[in-house]
């Protein structure tokens, strides 16, 4: 391989490194935005959910099943079509 070929390959690799550095910066910026969004979403989920009785109660994975059902019921109040029916239950209606 001649010195000219080696220089061309070196120049190619230098350009590739520069391109990858630019891409890394772009990806770091996207990651920072994504992490900021996750923080915002987590904060939004930390707000208490309204209950059907009008009071506020935080509902999370550690809540009682009845609290979770009450929260879901308050969100879908009056919408019987959003609940799953057991097999055979549909024919009873």
C-alpha positions, 0 to 999 in steps of 0.5 A: 500500500502506498503512502497516498492510499494510507493517507486517504484511508486515514482521512476517511476514518477522521471524517467518519470519527467527526461524523460519529461525534456529531451524531453522538451529540445529537443522540445525547441531546435527544436522550436529555430531552427524553429523560426530561419527558420521563421526569415530567410524565412521572410528576404527572402520574404522581398527582392524586386521581379523583375518586367517584365521591369527589375526594382525592386519593393517591392510587399506586401499585401498593393501593388496595384493590378497592381503591384501584377499582374506585379510581378506574370507575371514576374515570369511566363513570357511566361507560359500561361498554369499557368493561370486559364481560365474562364468557356467557355473560353477554347473552344474559343481557 
